[in-house]
């Protein structure tokens, strides 16, 4: 089985941190590709013990906030 995940990648100092929006599982790497590959492995391990919640109602957007 495979599932689609929505992820966020953030640069934190010398590392890229990839986080799955749905589960909150995160992993890191020295490159974007490495962080994604590490996240795939982490999610595989996570879903061995947890049933995926499949939702087709995911909307991703950006917004601007005055500060």
Steps between C-alpha positions, in 0.01 A plus 500: 500500500611856445359830621555859390636738759511876519834608641667821607875547465673768706866600512628505858864606522698232310209252471180465301208372707216323319170461689187310398200729558255221580699290748750755629786257429822687419850418384805695391785493253786711373316546168133527406515162324665336801236640736224366274659154479545493879138605546383219270682251721365658819143492364534136397601413855226720647226338290613149599334573836240763404213482253522781242215749504421550134337835426436652161411836655849649523548858389839672501540872449706795611388825657649829601459643849594854600730510801 
